[in-house]
Amino acid sequence: MRSGVAGATAAMFCVGTLAGVSDLVGDYPVYGGQAVRYLVAAVILVAITRVMGLRFIRLTPREWLLLGALALTGLALFNVFVVESARAAGPALVGTVLGTVPLWLAFAGGRPAPRLLAGATVVVAGATLATGLGSGNLPGLLWALGALAGEVCFSVLALPLLPKLGAIRVSTYSTVLAVPMLAAIGVVREGPGMLRVPTTAEALGFGYLAVVVTVVAFLLWYSSLPRLGPGRAGLFAGLIPVGAIVTGLVLGVATPSAYDLAGAGLVIAGILVGLSGARSRTSEATPAPPKGRTVTGKGVPF
């Protein structure tokens, strides 16, 4: 539980730092840049699997279908929907819609406990306040809803694969599959101009996106997701705007407003509420050792 909390916190905070480096790659063709980002990440992840001695595991047709759907919806199309929503209505609308991820993941694991649902609701309120309600328009809203579906699929479709493949293989296989998908989208949307030699600043930006926002965040998230379950893990998605706020402050590109700080506080409070419900259920489910008996070092009554 504790390691899952730490991993999920770090993963979503890393994703939130994306906003701080976006300006470095803002002039590069969008979809070509995403293909480059995932290609670099795929090379790193394949190298990690080799160093760890993880061999390729034969998958069933159903598992291949899940993996392909994960790469298509949770990685490739998610990026398309976010980009197009931001173009149509600005970043605030898509940020606000994505702030509802904790609620949807709370229901993904079945009927959520009242405290988990309450915590997810508070997290959503905090993320919305920190992101800012966008005025938006219908096309922007539809693109944002597509991004929301992709973000939920990123977790839900991975859950059946993680017990067999583990976090490293799921991250590696999905990232490798996403590269040709994004390259194809780039050819359609941007044509021959989808790739060019990046500047030094752009190369540093893509390196950060590939290593921190993709490799590190994916491995942390997929390591934490099975430990916490989709409901509790989803609470930490509210930390994405918090990561953006902190990154902007550290880099000196943005000073948080009172609304930003209040939203961050609500996110943290909502996470604590949701996790407190999980701890109380765990303690209630664990019976105390019978009186008059000792307990061995393995925790088995004897």
MIDOSE-1310 file (N, C-alpha, C; in nm, 2 decimals, decimal comma, always signed):
residues 302
mrsg	+0,08/-0,12/+0,00/+0,00/+0,00/+0,00/+0,09/+0,12/+0,00; +0,19/+0,13/+0,09/+0,27/+0,25/+0,10/+0,35/+0,27/-0,02; +0,41/+0,16/-0,08/+0,49/+0,18/-0,20/+0,40/+0,21/-0,32; +0,27/+0,16/-0,32/+0,18/+0,20/-0,43/+0,15/+0,35/-0,42
vaga	+0,13/+0,40/-0,30/+0,10/+0,54/-0,28/+0,21/+0,63/-0,33; +0,33/+0,59/-0,29/+0,45/+0,67/-0,33/+0,47/+0,66/-0,48; +0,45/+0,55/-0,54/+0,47/+0,53/-0,69/+0,36/+0,61/-0,76; +0,24/+0,60/-0,72/+0,13/+0,68/-0,79/+0,15/+0,83/-0,78
taam	+0,19/+0,87/-0,66/+0,22/+1,01/-0,64/+0,33/+1,06/-0,73; +0,44/+0,99/-0,74/+0,55/+1,03/-0,82/+0,51/+1,03/-0,97; +0,43/+0,92/-1,01/+0,40/+0,91/-1,15/+0,31/+1,03/-1,20; +0,21/+1,06/-1,12/+0,12/+1,17/-1,17/+0,18/+1,31/-1,15
fcvg	+0,27/+1,32/-1,06/+0,35/+1,45/-1,05/+0,44/+1,46/-1,17; +0,50/+1,35/-1,21/+0,59/+1,36/-1,33/+0,51/+1,40/-1,45; +0,39/+1,34/-1,47/+0,30/+1,37/-1,58/+0,27/+1,52/-1,57; +0,24/+1,57/-1,46/+0,21/+1,72/-1,44/+0,32/+1,81/-1,48
tlag	+0,44/+1,76/-1,47/+0,56/+1,85/-1,52/+0,56/+1,87/-1,67; +0,48/+1,80/-1,74/+0,47/+1,81/-1,89/+0,45/+1,96/-1,93; +0,36/+2,02/-1,85/+0,33/+2,16/-1,89/+0,45/+2,25/-1,88; +0,54/+2,23/-1,79/+0,66/+2,31/-1,77/+0,75/+2,31/-1,88
vsdl	+0,76/+2,20/-1,96/+0,85/+2,18/-2,07/+0,79/+2,20/-2,21; +0,66/+2,22/-2,21/+0,58/+2,22/-2,34/+0,64/+2,34/-2,43; +0,67/+2,45/-2,37/+0,72/+2,56/-2,45/+0,85/+2,53/-2,52; +0,93/+2,43/-2,47/+1,05/+2,40/-2,54/+1,03/+2,33/-2,67
vgdy	+0,92/+2,26/-2,68/+0,89/+2,19/-2,81/+0,77/+2,24/-2,88; +0,72/+2,36/-2,84/+0,60/+2,42/-2,89/+0,61/+2,44/-3,04; +0,72/+2,47/-3,10/+0,74/+2,50/-3,24/+0,76/+2,38/-3,33; +0,78/+2,27/-3,27/+0,81/+2,14/-3,34/+0,67/+2,09/-3,39
pvyg	+0,66/+2,02/-3,51/+0,54/+1,96/-3,55/+0,48/+1,87/-3,45; +0,36/+1,88/-3,41/+0,30/+1,82/-3,29/+0,31/+1,67/-3,30; +0,25/+1,61/-3,41/+0,24/+1,46/-3,41/+0,38/+1,40/-3,44; +0,46/+1,47/-3,52/+0,59/+1,42/-3,55/+0,67/+1,42/-3,42
gqav	+0,65/+1,52/-3,34/+0,72/+1,53/-3,21/+0,67/+1,42/-3,11; +0,54/+1,38/-3,11/+0,50/+1,28/-3,03/+0,56/+1,14/-3,07; +0,57/+1,12/-3,20/+0,63/+1,00/-3,25/+0,77/+0,99/-3,21; +0,84/+1,10/-3,22/+0,98/+1,10/-3,17/+0,99/+1,07/-3,02
rylv	+0,91/+1,13/-2,95/+0,91/+1,11/-2,80/+0,89/+0,97/-2,77; +0,79/+0,90/-2,83/+0,76/+0,76/-2,79/+0,87/+0,67/-2,85; +0,93/+0,71/-2,97/+1,04/+0,63/-3,02/+1,15/+0,62/-2,93; +1,19/+0,74/-2,87/+1,30/+0,74/-2,78/+1,27/+0,66/-2,65
aavi	+1,15/+0,68/-2,60/+1,10/+0,61/-2,48/+1,10/+0,46/-2,51; +1,06/+0,42/-2,63/+1,06/+0,27/-2,66/+1,20/+0,21/-2,66; +1,29/+0,29/-2,72/+1,43/+0,24/-2,72/+1,48/+0,22/-2,58; +1,45/+0,32/-2,49/+1,50/+0,31/-2,35/+1,43/+0,19/-2,28
lvai	+1,30/+0,17/-2,30/+1,23/+0,06/-2,23/+1,28/-0,07/-2,28; +1,30/-0,09/-2,41/+1,36/-0,21/-2,47/+1,49/-0,24/-2,40; +1,57/-0,14/-2,39/+1,71/-0,16/-2,32/+1,69/-0,20/-2,18; +1,59/-0,15/-2,11/+1,56/-0,19/-1,97/+1,52/-0,34/-1,96
trvm	+1,44/-0,38/-2,06/+1,40/-0,52/-2,05/+1,52/-0,61/-2,08; +1,61/-0,57/-2,17/+1,73/-0,65/-2,19/+1,82/-0,66/-2,07; +1,84/-0,54/-2,01/+1,93/-0,54/-1,89/+1,87/-0,62/-1,77; +1,73/-0,62/-1,76/+1,67/-0,69/-1,65/+1,65/-0,84/-1,69
glrf	+1,69/-0,88/-1,81/+1,68/-1,02/-1,85/+1,54/-1,06/-1,87; +1,45/-0,97/-1,90/+1,31/-1,01/-1,92/+1,29/-1,06/-2,07; +1,25/-1,18/-2,09/+1,23/-1,23/-2,22/+1,09/-1,20/-2,27; +1,07/-1,21/-2,40/+0,94/-1,19/-2,46/+0,85/-1,30/-2,41
irlt	+0,72/-1,26/-2,38/+0,62/-1,36/-2,33/+0,52/-1,37/-2,44; +0,49/-1,50/-2,48/+0,39/-1,52/-2,58/+0,25/-1,48/-2,53; +0,18/-1,41/-2,61/+0,05/-1,36/-2,57/-0,06/-1,43/-2,64; -0,18/-1,44/-2,58/-0,29/-1,49/-2,64/-0,35/-1,39/-2,73
prew	-0,44/-1,43/-2,83/-0,51/-1,33/-2,91/-0,58/-1,22/-2,83; -0,65/-1,26/-2,72/-0,72/-1,16/-2,64/-0,62/-1,06/-2,58; -0,50/-1,11/-2,53/-0,40/-1,02/-2,47/-0,34/-0,93/-2,58; -0,32/-0,98/-2,70/-0,27/-0,89/-2,81/-0,38/-0,78/-2,84
lllg	-0,51/-0,82/-2,83/-0,61/-0,72/-2,86/-0,61/-0,62/-2,75; -0,60/-0,66/-2,62/-0,60/-0,56/-2,51/-0,48/-0,47/-2,52; -0,36/-0,52/-2,56/-0,24/-0,44/-2,57/-0,25/-0,34/-2,68; -0,30/-0,39/-2,80/-0,32/-0,30/-2,91/-0,42/-0,19/-2,88
alal	-0,53/-0,22/-2,81/-0,63/-0,12/-2,77/-0,57/-0,02/-2,67; -0,48/-0,07/-2,58/-0,42/+0,02/-2,48/-0,33/+0,12/-2,56; -0,25/+0,07/-2,65/-0,16/+0,16/-2,72/-0,23/+0,26/-2,81; -0,34/+0,21/-2,87/-0,42/+0,30/-2,96/-0,50/+0,41/-2,88
tgla	-0,57/+0,36/-2,78/-0,65/+0,46/-2,70/-0,58/+0,53/-2,60; -0,50/+0,46/-2,51/-0,44/+0,52/-2,40/-0,31/+0,61/-2,43; -0,25/+0,58/-2,55/-0,13/+0,65/-2,58/-0,15/+0,74/-2,71; -0,18/+0,67/-2,83/-0,18/+0,74/-2,95/-0,30/+0,84/-2,96
lfnv	-0,42/+0,78/-2,95/-0,54/+0,87/-2,96/-0,55/+0,97/-2,85; -0,51/+0,93/-2,73/-0,51/+1,02/-2,62/-0,44/+1,15/-2,65; -0,32/+1,14/-2,71/-0,24/+1,26/-2,75/-0,31/+1,34/-2,86; -0,38/+1,27/-2,96/-0,45/+1,34/-3,06/-0,56/+1,42/-3,00
fvve	-0,64/+1,36/-2,91/-0,76/+1,42/-2,85/-0,71/+1,54/-2,77; -0,61/+1,53/-2,69/-0,56/+1,64/-2,61/-0,52/+1,76/-2,70; -0,44/+1,73/-2,80/-0,39/+1,83/-2,89/-0,50/+1,90/-2,96; -0,60/+1,83/-3,02/-0,71/+1,89/-3,09/-0,80/+1,96/-3,00
sara	-0,82/+1,92/-2,88/-0,91/+1,99/-2,79/-0,85/+2,12/-2,75; -0,72/+2,12/-2,72/-0,65/+2,24/-2,69/-0,65/+2,34/-2,81; -0,64/+2,29/-2,93/-0,65/+2,38/-3,05/-0,78/+2,44/-3,06; -0,89/+2,36/-3,03/-1,02/+2,41/-3,05/-1,07/+2,50/-2,94
agpa	-1,03/+2,48/-2,82/-1,09/+2,55/-2,71/-0,99/+2,60/-2,60; -0,86/+2,57/-2,63/-0,76/+2,61/-2,52/-0,74/+2,50/-2,43; -0,63/+2,50/-2,35/-0,59/+2,39/-2,26/-0,68/+2,38/-2,14; -0,75/+2,49/-2,10/-0,83/+2,48/-1,97/-0,94/+2,38/-1,98
lvgt	-1,01/+2,37/-2,09/-1,13/+2,28/-2,10/-1,08/+2,14/-2,09; -0,98/+2,10/-2,17/-0,94/+1,96/-2,16/-0,88/+1,93/-2,03; -0,81/+2,02/-1,96/-0,76/+2,00/-1,83/-0,87/+1,98/-1,73; -0,98/+2,05/-1,74/-1,09/+2,04/-1,65/-1,16/+1,90/-1,67
vlgt	-1,18/+1,86/-1,80/-1,25/+1,73/-1,82/-1,16/+1,62/-1,77; -1,03/+1,63/-1,80/-0,94/+1,52/-1,75/-0,94/+1,52/-1,60; -0,97/+1,63/-1,53/-0,98/+1,63/-1,39/-1,08/+1,54/-1,33; -1,18/+1,49/-1,41/-1,28/+1,40/-1,36/-1,23/+1,25/-1,37
vplw	-1,11/+1,22/-1,41/-1,06/+1,09/-1,42/-1,08/+1,01/-1,28; -1,05/+1,07/-1,17/-1,06/+1,00/-1,04/-1,20/+0,94/-1,02; -1,31/+1,01/-1,06/-1,44/+0,96/-1,05/-1,47/+0,84/-1,13; -1,42/+0,84/-1,26/-1,45/+0,73/-1,35/-1,37/+0,61/-1,31
lafa	-1,24/+0,63/-1,26/-1,17/+0,51/-1,21/-1,22/+0,46/-1,08; -1,29/+0,54/-1,00/-1,35/+0,50/-0,88/-1,45/+0,39/-0,91; -1,52/+0,41/-1,02/-1,63/+0,31/-1,06/-1,57/+0,19/-1,14; -1,45/+0,21/-1,18/-1,39/+0,10/-1,27/-1,37/-0,03/-1,19
ggrp	-1,35/-0,02/-1,06/-1,33/-0,14/-0,98/-1,45/-0,20/-0,92; -1,57/-0,15/-0,97/-1,70/-0,20/-0,91/-1,76/-0,09/-0,83; -1,85/-0,12/-0,74/-1,92/-0,02/-0,66/-1,82/+0,04/-0,56; -1,79/+0,17/-0,57/-1,69/+0,23/-0,48/-1,74/+0,24/-0,34
aprl	-1,65/+0,23/-0,24/-1,69/+0,26/-0,10/-1,72/+0,41/-0,09; -1,81/+0,44/+0,01/-1,85/+0,59/+0,02/-1,73/+0,68/+0,04; -1,63/+0,64/+0,12/-1,52/+0,73/+0,14/-1,44/+0,75/+0,02; -1,42/+0,64/-0,06/-1,35/+0,65/-0,18/-1,42/+0,74/-0,28
laga	-1,55/+0,73/-0,29/-1,63/+0,81/-0,38/-1,62/+0,96/-0,33; -1,63/+0,98/-0,20/-1,62/+1,12/-0,15/-1,48/+1,18/-0,18; -1,38/+1,10/-0,16/-1,24/+1,15/-0,18/-1,22/+1,18/-0,33; -1,28/+1,09/-0,42/-1,26/+1,12/-0,56/-1,34/+1,25/-0,60
tvvv	-1,45/+1,27/-0,54/-1,53/+1,39/-0,57/-1,45/+1,52/-0,53; -1,39/+1,51/-0,41/-1,31/+1,63/-0,36/-1,19/+1,65/-0,45; -1,12/+1,54/-0,50/-1,01/+1,55/-0,59/-1,05/+1,62/-0,72; -1,16/+1,57/-0,77/-1,22/+1,64/-0,90/-1,24/+1,79/-0,88
agat	-1,30/+1,82/-0,77/-1,32/+1,96/-0,74/-1,19/+2,04/-0,73; -1,09/+1,98/-0,66/-0,96/+2,05/-0,65/-0,89/+2,06/-0,79; -0,89/+1,95/-0,87/-0,83/+1,96/-1,00/-0,90/+2,06/-1,09; -1,03/+2,07/-1,08/-1,10/+2,16/-1,16/-1,07/+2,31/-1,12
latg	-1,06/+2,33/-0,99/-1,03/+2,46/-0,94/-0,88/+2,50/-0,98; -0,79/+2,41/-0,97/-0,65/+2,43/-1,00/-0,63/+2,45/-1,15; -0,71/+2,38/-1,24/-0,69/+2,39/-1,38/-0,76/+2,51/-1,43; -0,88/+2,54/-1,38/-0,96/+2,66/-1,43/-1,06/+2,61/-1,53
lgsg	-1,19/+2,65/-1,50/-1,30/+2,61/-1,59/-1,28/+2,68/-1,73; -1,28/+2,61/-1,83/-1,26/+2,66/-1,97/-1,40/+2,70/-2,02; -1,40/+2,81/-2,10/-1,53/+2,85/-2,17/-1,56/+2,75/-2,27; -1,46/+2,72/-2,36/-1,47/+2,61/-2,45/-1,58/+2,62/-2,56
nlpg	-1,60/+2,51/-2,64/-1,70/+2,50/-2,74/-1,73/+2,36/-2,76; -1,83/+2,33/-2,85/-1,87/+2,19/-2,86/-1,76/+2,10/-2,92; -1,69/+2,14/-3,03/-1,58/+2,06/-3,08/-1,47/+2,03/-2,97; -1,44/+2,14/-2,90/-1,33/+2,12/-2,80/-1,38/+2,03/-2,69
llwa	-1,51/+2,03/-2,65/-1,56/+1,94/-2,55/-1,56/+1,80/-2,60; -1,60/+1,77/-2,72/-1,60/+1,64/-2,78/-1,46/+1,58/-2,78; -1,36/+1,66/-2,83/-1,22/+1,61/-2,82/-1,17/+1,58/-2,68; -1,21/+1,67/-2,59/-1,18/+1,65/-2,45/-1,24/+1,52/-2,39
lgal	-1,36/+1,49/-2,43/-1,42/+1,37/-2,38/-1,35/+1,24/-2,44; -1,30/+1,26/-2,56/-1,22/+1,15/-2,62/-1,09/+1,13/-2,54; -1,03/+1,24/-2,50/-0,91/+1,23/-2,42/-0,94/+1,17/-2,28; -1,05/+1,20/-2,22/-1,09/+1,14/-2,10/-1,10/+0,99/-2,11
agev	-1,17/+0,94/-2,22/-1,18/+0,80/-2,24/-1,05/+0,73/-2,26; -0,96/+0,80/-2,33/-0,82/+0,75/-2,35/-0,75/+0,73/-2,22; -0,76/+0,83/-2,13/-0,69/+0,83/-2,00/-0,74/+0,72/-1,91; -0,87/+0,69/-1,92/-0,93/+0,58/-1,84/-0,89/+0,45/-1,90
cfsv	-0,88/+0,44/-2,03/-0,84/+0,31/-2,09/-0,69/+0,28/-2,06; -0,61/+0,39/-2,04/-0,47/+0,37/-2,01/-0,45/+0,29/-1,88; -0,54/+0,30/-1,79/-0,54/+0,22/-1,67/-0,62/+0,09/-1,68; -0,74/+0,10/-1,72/-0,84/-0,01/-1,72/-0,79/-0,12/-1,81
lalp	-0,74/-0,09/-1,93/-0,70/-0,20/-2,02/-0,57/-0,26/-1,98; -0,49/-0,19/-1,90/-0,36/-0,25/-1,85/-0,38/-0,35/-1,74; -0,49/-0,33/-1,66/-0,51/-0,42/-1,54/-0,51/-0,57/-1,57; -0,58/-0,62/-1,68/-0,57/-0,76/-1,70/-0,43/-0,81/-1,75
llpk	-0,35/-0,72/-1,80/-0,22/-0,76/-1,85/-0,11/-0,76/-1,75; -0,12/-0,68/-1,65/-0,01/-0,66/-1,55/+0,02/-0,78/-1,47; -0,07/-0,87/-1,43/-0,03/-0,99/-1,36/+0,06/-1,08/-1,44; +0,04/-1,09/-1,57/+0,12/-1,18/-1,65/+0,25/-1,11/-1,70
lgai	+0,24/-0,99/-1,74/+0,35/-0,92/-1,81/+0,43/-0,83/-1,71; +0,37/-0,78/-1,61/+0,44/-0,69/-1,52/+0,45/-0,55/-1,58; +0,49/-0,45/-1,49/+0,49/-0,31/-1,53/+0,59/-0,28/-1,64; +0,71/-0,34/-1,64/+0,81/-0,31/-1,74/+0,76/-0,36/-1,88
rvst	+0,71/-0,48/-1,89/+0,67/-0,53/-2,02/+0,55/-0,46/-2,08; +0,45/-0,43/-1,99/+0,33/-0,35/-2,04/+0,37/-0,22/-2,09; +0,46/-0,15/-2,01/+0,51/-0,02/-2,06/+0,59/-0,03/-2,19; +0,67/-0,13/-2,20/+0,75/-0,15/-2,32/+0,67/-0,18/-2,44
ystv	+0,59/-0,28/-2,43/+0,51/-0,33/-2,54/+0,41/-0,22/-2,59; +0,34/-0,15/-2,50/+0,25/-0,05/-2,54/+0,32/+0,07/-2,61; +0,43/+0,11/-2,56/+0,50/+0,22/-2,61/+0,56/+0,19/-2,75; +0,61/+0,07/-2,77/+0,66/+0,02/-2,90/+0,54/+0,02/-3,00
lavp	+0,43/-0,03/-2,96/+0,31/-0,03/-3,06/+0,26/+0,11/-3,09; +0,28/+0,20/-3,00/+0,23/+0,34/-3,02/+0,31/+0,42/-3,12; +0,43/+0,38/-3,14/+0,52/+0,46/-3,23/+0,47/+0,46/-3,37; +0,44/+0,34/-3,44/+0,39/+0,34/-3,57/+0,25/+0,41/-3,58
mlaa	+0,17/+0,39/-3,48/+0,04/+0,46/-3,48/+0,06/+0,61/-3,49; +0,14/+0,66/-3,40/+0,16/+0,81/-3,40/+0,23/+0,86/-3,53; +0,32/+0,78/-3,58/+0,39/+0,81/-3,71/+0,28/+0,82/-3,82; +0,19/+0,72/-3,83/+0,08/+0,72/-3,93/-0,01/+0,84/-3,91
igvv	-0,04/+0,88/-3,79/-0,12/+1,00/-3,77/-0,05/+1,12/-3,81; +0,08/+1,13/-3,78/+0,16/+1,24/-3,82/+0,17/+1,26/-3,97; +0,18/+1,15/-4,05/+0,18/+1,16/-4,20/+0,05/+1,21/-4,25; -0,06/+1,17/-4,19/-0,19/+1,21/-4,24/-0,21/+1,36/-4,20
regp	-0,18/+1,40/-4,08/-0,21/+1,53/-4,03/-0,11/+1,64/-4,07; +0,02/+1,60/-4,08/+0,13/+1,70/-4,10/+0,21/+1,67/-4,23; +0,19/+1,56/-4,29/+0,26/+1,53/-4,41/+0,41/+1,52/-4,40; +0,49/+1,55/-4,51/+0,63/+1,53/-4,50/+0,70/+1,62/-4,40
gmlr	+0,63/+1,73/-4,36/+0,70/+1,82/-4,26/+0,68/+1,78/-4,12; +0,64/+1,65/-4,09/+0,62/+1,60/-3,96/+0,75/+1,59/-3,88; +0,86/+1,58/-3,95/+0,99/+1,56/-3,89/+1,09/+1,66/-3,94; +1,17/+1,71/-3,85/+1,29/+1,80/-3,89/+1,39/+1,78/-3,78
vptt	+1,51/+1,83/-3,80/+1,62/+1,83/-3,70/+1,58/+1,92/-3,59; +1,57/+1,87/-3,46/+1,53/+1,96/-3,35/+1,64/+2,05/-3,31; +1,61/+2,17/-3,25/+1,71/+2,25/-3,20/+1,76/+2,19/-3,06; +1,86/+2,26/-3,00/+1,91/+2,20/-2,88/+1,80/+2,20/-2,77
aeal	+1,73/+2,31/-2,76/+1,62/+2,32/-2,66/+1,52/+2,22/-2,69; +1,48/+2,20/-2,81/+1,38/+2,10/-2,85/+1,43/+1,96/-2,81; +1,55/+1,93/-2,84/+1,61/+1,80/-2,81/+1,61/+1,77/-2,66; +1,64/+1,87/-2,58/+1,63/+1,86/-2,44/+1,49/+1,83/-2,39
gfgy	+1,40/+1,91/-2,45/+1,25/+1,89/-2,42/+1,20/+1,75/-2,45; +1,24/+1,70/-2,57/+1,19/+1,57/-2,60/+1,26/+1,46/-2,52; +1,38/+1,49/-2,48/+1,45/+1,39/-2,39/+1,38/+1,38/-2,26; +1,34/+1,50/-2,20/+1,27/+1,50/-2,07/+1,13/+1,43/-2,09
lavv	+1,06/+1,46/-2,20/+0,93/+1,40/-2,22/+0,94/+1,25/-2,23; +1,05/+1,20/-2,30/+1,07/+1,06/-2,32/+1,11/+0,99/-2,19; +1,20/+1,05/-2,12/+1,26/+0,98/-2,00/+1,17/+0,99/-1,88; +1,13/+1,11/-1,84/+1,06/+1,14/-1,72/+0,91/+1,12/-1,74
vtvv	+0,85/+1,18/-1,84/+0,70/+1,18/-1,85/+0,65/+1,05/-1,91; +0,74/+0,98/-1,98/+0,69/+0,85/-2,04/+0,75/+0,73/-1,97; +0,89/+0,71/-1,97/+0,95/+0,59/-1,92/+0,92/+0,59/-1,76; +0,97/+0,69/-1,69/+0,96/+0,69/-1,55/+0,81/+0,68/-1,50
afll	+0,73/+0,77/-1,56/+0,59/+0,78/-1,51/+0,52/+0,65/-1,54; +0,54/+0,59/-1,66/+0,47/+0,47/-1,70/+0,51/+0,35/-1,60; +0,64/+0,34/-1,58/+0,68/+0,23/-1,49/+0,63/+0,25/-1,35; +0,63/+0,37/-1,30/+0,58/+0,40/-1,16/+0,43/+0,37/-1,16
wyss	+0,35/+0,42/-1,26/+0,21/+0,40/-1,25/+0,17/+0,26/-1,26; +0,23/+0,18/-1,36/+0,19/+0,04/-1,38/+0,24/-0,05/-1,26; +0,34/+0,00/-1,19/+0,38/-0,07/-1,07/+0,28/-0,05/-0,95; +0,23/+0,07/-0,95/+0,14/+0,11/-0,84/-0,01/+0,06/-0,86
lprl	-0,05/+0,06/-0,99/-0,19/+0,03/-1,02/-0,24/-0,10/-0,96; -0,17/-0,21/-0,97/-0,22/-0,33/-0,91/-0,22/-0,33/-0,76; -0,13/-0,26/-0,70/-0,13/-0,25/-0,55/-0,25/-0,17/-0,50; -0,28/-0,07/-0,57/-0,39/+0,02/-0,51/-0,53/-0,01/-0,57
gpgr	-0,53/-0,07/-0,69/-0,66/-0,08/-0,76/-0,70/+0,04/-0,83; -0,78/+0,04/-0,93/-0,81/+0,15/-1,01/-0,88/+0,27/-0,93; -0,96/+0,23/-0,83/-1,03/+0,34/-0,76/-0,94/+0,43/-0,68; -0,85/+0,36/-0,59/-0,76/+0,44/-0,51/-0,65/+0,50/-0,60
aglf	-0,60/+0,43/-0,70/-0,50/+0,49/-0,79/-0,55/+0,61/-0,86; -0,68/+0,61/-0,90/-0,73/+0,72/-0,97/-0,73/+0,85/-0,89; -0,73/+0,84/-0,76/-0,72/+0,96/-0,68/-0,60/+1,05/-0,72; -0,49/+0,98/-0,75/-0,37/+1,05/-0,77/-0,36/+1,12/-0,90
agli	-0,46/+1,09/-0,99/-0,46/+1,17/-1,12/-0,49/+1,32/-1,09; -0,54/+1,35/-0,98/-0,57/+1,49/-0,94/-0,44/+1,56/-0,92; -0,32/+1,49/-0,90/-0,20/+1,56/-0,88/-0,13/+1,61/-1,01; -0,19/+1,58/-1,12/-0,14/+1,63/-1,25/-0,13/+1,79/-1,25
pvga	-0,24/+1,86/-1,22/-0,23/+2,00/-1,22/-0,15/+2,05/-1,11; -0,13/+1,98/-1,00/-0,04/+2,02/-0,89/+0,10/+2,02/-0,94; +0,14/+1,91/-1,01/+0,27/+1,90/-1,07/+0,30/+2,02/-1,16; +0,19/+2,06/-1,24/+0,21/+2,17/-1,33/+0,23/+2,30/-1,26
ivtg	+0,16/+2,32/-1,15/+0,18/+2,44/-1,07/+0,32/+2,45/-1,01; +0,36/+2,34/-0,95/+0,49/+2,34/-0,89/+0,60/+2,36/-0,99; +0,59/+2,29/-1,11/+0,69/+2,31/-1,21/+0,70/+2,45/-1,26; +0,58/+2,51/-1,28/+0,58/+2,65/-1,33/+0,65/+2,74/-1,23
lvlg	+0,63/+2,72/-1,10/+0,68/+2,80/-0,99/+0,84/+2,78/-0,99; +0,88/+2,66/-1,00/+1,03/+2,63/-0,99/+1,10/+2,69/-1,11; +1,04/+2,68/-1,23/+1,10/+2,73/-1,35/+1,09/+2,88/-1,36; +1,00/+2,94/-1,28/+0,98/+3,08/-1,28/+0,90/+3,13/-1,40
vatp	+0,82/+3,04/-1,46/+0,73/+3,07/-1,57/+0,59/+3,11/-1,53; +0,55/+3,07/-1,41/+0,42/+3,10/-1,36/+0,41/+3,11/-1,21; +0,34/+3,20/-1,16/+0,32/+3,21/-1,01/+0,18/+3,16/-0,98; +0,17/+3,06/-0,89/+0,03/+3,01/-0,86/-0,06/+3,12/-0,79
sayd	-0,18/+3,12/-0,83/-0,28/+3,21/-0,77/-0,34/+3,14/-0,65; -0,42/+3,22/-0,58/-0,49/+3,16/-0,46/-0,58/+3,04/-0,50; -0,64/+3,05/-0,62/-0,73/+2,94/-0,67/-0,64/+2,82/-0,70; -0,52/+2,84/-0,75/-0,43/+2,72/-0,77/-0,40/+2,65/-0,64
laga	-0,36/+2,73/-0,54/-0,32/+2,68/-0,41/-0,44/+2,61/-0,35; -0,56/+2,67/-0,36/-0,68/+2,61/-0,30/-0,71/+2,48/-0,36; -0,70/+2,48/-0,50/-0,72/+2,35/-0,57/-0,63/+2,24/-0,53; -0,50/+2,28/-0,52/-0,40/+2,18/-0,48/-0,43/+2,13/-0,34
glvi	-0,47/+2,21/-0,25/-0,51/+2,17/-0,11/-0,63/+2,07/-0,12; -0,73/+2,10/-0,20/-0,84/+2,01/-0,21/-0,80/+1,88/-0,27; -0,71/+1,87/-0,36/-0,67/+1,75/-0,42/-0,60/+1,66/-0,31; -0,51/+1,72/-0,24/-0,45/+1,65/-0,13/-0,55/+1,60/-0,02
agil	-0,64/+1,68/+0,01/-0,74/+1,64/+0,11/-0,83/+1,53/+0,06; -0,86/+1,53/-0,07/-0,94/+1,43/-0,13/-0,87/+1,29/-0,13; -0,74/+1,30/-0,16/-0,66/+1,18/-0,16/-0,66/+1,12/-0,02; -0,64/+1,20/+0,08/-0,63/+1,15/+0,22/-0,77/+1,09/+0,26
vgls	-0,88/+1,15/+0,22/-1,01/+1,10/+0,25/-1,03/+0,96/+0,18; -0,99/+0,95/+0,06/-1,01/+0,82/-0,01/-0,92/+0,71/+0,04; -0,80/+0,75/+0,08/-0,71/+0,64/+0,13/-0,74/+0,61/+0,28; -0,80/+0,70/+0,35/-0,84/+0,67/+0,49/-0,95/+0,56/+0,49
gars	-1,04/+0,57/+0,39/-1,14/+0,47/+0,38/-1,08/+0,33/+0,35; -0,97/+0,33/+0,27/-0,91/+0,20/+0,24/-0,84/+0,14/+0,36; -0,78/+0,23/+0,44/-0,71/+0,18/+0,56/-0,80/+0,13/+0,67; -0,92/+0,20/+0,68/-1,01/+0,15/+0,78/-1,07/+0,02/+0,74
rtse	-1,10/-0,01/+0,61/-1,15/-0,14/+0,57/-1,05/-0,25/+0,59; -0,92/-0,21/+0,57/-0,82/-0,31/+0,58/-0,80/-0,35/+0,73; -0,81/-0,26/+0,82/-0,80/-0,29/+0,96/-0,92/-0,37/+1,01; -1,04/-0,34/+0,96/-1,16/-0,41/+1,00/-1,15/-0,56/+0,95
atpa	-1,09/-0,58/+0,83/-1,08/-0,71/+0,77/-0,98/-0,80/+0,83; -0,89/-0,74/+0,91/-0,78/-0,82/+0,97/-0,81/-0,85/+1,11; -0,84/-0,97/+1,15/-0,88/-1,00/+1,29/-0,76/-1,00/+1,38; -0,78/-0,97/+1,50/-0,67/-0,97/+1,60/-0,64/-1,11/+1,64
ppkg	-0,52/-1,14/+1,68/-0,48/-1,27/+1,72/-0,56/-1,31/+1,84; -0,60/-1,44/+1,85/-0,68/-1,49/+1,97/-0,60/-1,47/+2,10; -0,68/-1,43/+2,20/-0,62/-1,41/+2,33/-0,55/-1,53/+2,39; -0,44/-1,51/+2,46/-0,38/-1,63/+2,52/-0,29/-1,71/+2,43
rtvt	-0,27/-1,66/+2,30/-0,18/-1,73/+2,21/-0,08/-1,63/+2,16; +0,03/-1,68/+2,12/+0,14/-1,60/+2,07/+0,13/-1,61/+1,92; +0,21/-1,52/+1,85/+0,21/-1,51/+1,71/+0,35/-1,53/+1,66; +0,37/-1,61/+1,56/+0,51/-1,64/+1,51/+0,55/-1,52/+1,43
gkgv	+0,68/-1,52/+1,39/+0,73/-1,41/+1,30/+0,66/-1,41/+1,17; +0,60/-1,51/+1,12/+0,53/-1,51/+1,00/+0,39/-1,46/+1,01; +0,34/-1,42/+1,13/+0,21/-1,37/+1,15/+0,10/-1,48/+1,15; +0,14/-1,60/+1,17/+0,04/-1,71/+1,18/+0,01/-1,75/+1,32
pf	-0,11/-1,75/+1,37/-0,14/-1,80/+1,51/-0,09/-1,94/+1,53; -0,03/-1,95/+1,65/+0,03/-2,08/+1,68/+0,00/-2,12/+1,82
